[in-house]
Amino acid sequence: MVRNYQFNVSIEQFAFLTGRSISAFKRDFRQIFKGTPSSLACIKAAPGSVLPD
């Protein structure tokens, strides 16, 4: 997710690619990144931002 945030991939596609349902993907995402997928995109777009790989 961190490496591919700049590509136009939907949450549904990420869920499919990881073998999870959409709700399971969102739940796991919140546990790992402490936020939503859209919040990751906003943080990543900010200059000087740093996220785990």
PyMOL commands that set and color helices and strands:
alter all, ss='L'
color gray80, all
select helices_A, chain A and resi 11-17+22-33+37-45
alter helices_A, ss='H'
color red, helices_A
deselect
rebuild
show_as cartoon
